[in-house]
Amino acid sequence: MTSKEFERVLKYFDKDGDGKISACDLSHRLGQMGGKLLLNEVAVAVEALDSNGDGLLDLGDIIKLMKEENGEDDKLRDLKEAFGMYEEDGCGFITPKGEELLKYYT
């Protein structure tokens, strides 16, 4: 994602336009999206993601969160690729022949 895209995410959730996302901002926008979280649950999430302890999410927090999400996608892709090396004929599982390859490479 580009810097502008991160800023758009921040602006989307920033209900009051102060450049930061409070638990109220986040709860409001999640509710509009169909989410059903209690305000105290949202507050716990904000607290966990808040890097400077001010109780608000800023652009840096959003960037960190989004980059961590993308890192998980990379890990999942790598895992699928590794699994595919030992999977036979797209069957969805590692066959005895695949197990032999696994023993050879480890």
Beta strands, then each sheet from edge to edge (+ up, - down):
end
